[in-house]
Amino acid sequence: MPQLNETDHEIFPVSAGLDSEGNITIGGCAIADLAVEFGTPLYIYDEDTIRHMCRQFSGGFKDAYERSLIEYSSKAFANPALAKIIAEEGLHMDVVTGGELIFAKAADFPAENLNFHGNNKGREELSEALDYGVGRITIDSFYEIGLLNEVAGEKGVRQKVLLRVSPSVDPHTHMLTTTGILDSKFGFSIETGAAAEAVEQAVATEHLDVVGLHFHLGSPIFELEPYSQAIDYVLNFAAQMREAHGLQLNEFNPGGGFAVGYVGKELPPPILAYAAEISEAVRSGCDRYGLDEPMLTVEPGRAIVARAGVAVYKVGGIKRIPDVRIYVSVDGGMGDNIRPALYSSVYTVRRTRDPYATPTETVTVVGKFCESGDFIAKDVDLPVLDSGDLLCTPTSGAYAVPMASNYNMTTRPAIVMVKDGEARLIRRRETYEDLLATSLV
Ligand SMILES: Cc1ncc(COP(=O)(O)O)c(C=O)c1O
């Protein structure tokens, strides 16, 4: 039986393979068959990969730091079927809007295991979160300290909160996905003194129980050192805040941002390396600054779901401009995956049938949207393609579908979950009726 090549093996789902005719399969289902049954563009999620990644994180961090827990960051892909798997695997989950909270509720996600993030949560959203009984709310602004204290007071509850601080550490990722530097809308800056003021204000409130600190540097982070640098800085700050304002650091959350491999030549450090670096930094920082070791929470989003998801497109027109470029147009694009246009993100592209036939052409795979910046992958080597061929992009499980739009009034794709040769729809394709449903004549 033919096999995926070595690098594809790292970036396709764990259950992916080739059938006897050389077609790519996922979860025992041939991509070509799924495309016929569910149409294209199609997003295929592999349940085995999601569970595998959950276990890699839980096991890896537990081995490195006993009092650790993993909180899946649902902005990477929010879906009730996924949330059920996350809960079954024993992970906690974070949400950043009332909408993401609705998805958690739809899966009956245990409220105590939810953390509500976001730099500008509204009164309604905070109220909904308290009504559901979310375990933690991570506060991001002075405005929110007052607002949440007020809403909690109205409901007669005392809410456990973390304060999001900004450690002024650059994780060397894309500027638009860097969040922990001084010039960021997120968190209270330690450098400017805002974080100290936030601690002072929050611990003095009646209805907020400050259980710890949070930061998030950005995403995806291929280096380990920014984590340990930021952890040391924040733990030093925590020790100062204990003296100044009686802050008890029972919980500590250095965020997510763990990288994944999108193309074979750029593979990230293994999860165990992140776990070792972070755990060691927490232990040694606590030792250095005389703190008790807190509960450690990390928040992977991308690293849990990216590899599980594969996008499938059908080739339409092919335009050859001699000595310039070959444009291969597919039936999706920036409407279902805006990451290449927004962040210049790179993807591997494979023809789903006979993917390792000798590549004979370098092509640019573009979408069907009315923008010149609408592309999936530039300058990829592929076998000669015909209209009607299927292309797939592995590692499409994070931040593609959740950032999808109806630009050009297109319908967003169907999503299926595969396992053991079975595929089940977890989101149906939108229809023209859906597009019209919210507009009034
Ligand atoms: C606060 C917070 N935590 C976790 C994440 C998840 O990041 P990633 O998907 O890269 O792990 C993000 C991403 O933006 C975030 O803002």
The ligand as a MOL file (V3000), in Angstrom:
LIG
                    3D

  0  0  0     0  0            999 V3000
M  V30 BEGIN CTAB
M  V30 COUNTS 16 16 0 0 0
M  V30 BEGIN ATOM
M  V30 1 C -5.5930 34.8550 25.1470 0
M  V30 2 C -5.3310 33.8150 24.1280 0
M  V30 3 N -5.1060 32.5590 24.5410 0
M  V30 4 C -4.8770 31.5700 23.6550 0
M  V30 5 C -4.8560 31.8250 22.3040 0
M  V30 6 C -4.6310 30.6780 21.3750 0
M  V30 7 O -3.5020 30.8300 20.5980 0
M  V30 8 P -3.0430 29.6060 19.7080 0
M  V30 9 O -4.2070 29.2000 18.8840 0
M  V30 10 O -1.9560 30.1170 18.8700 0
M  V30 11 O -2.6010 28.5290 20.6300 0
M  V30 12 C -5.0480 33.1280 21.8250 0
M  V30 13 C -5.0060 33.4110 20.4030 0
M  V30 14 O -5.1920 34.4800 19.9110 0
M  V30 15 C -5.3060 34.1550 22.7760 0
M  V30 16 O -5.5210 35.4100 22.3830 0
M  V30 END ATOM
M  V30 BEGIN BOND
M  V30 1 1 1 2
M  V30 2 1 2 3
M  V30 3 2 2 15
M  V30 4 2 3 4
M  V30 5 1 4 5
M  V30 6 1 5 6
M  V30 7 2 5 12
M  V30 8 1 6 7
M  V30 9 1 7 8
M  V30 10 2 8 9
M  V30 11 1 8 10
M  V30 12 1 8 11
M  V30 13 1 12 13
M  V30 14 1 12 15
M  V30 15 2 13 14
M  V30 16 1 15 16
M  V30 END BOND
M  V30 END CTAB
M  END
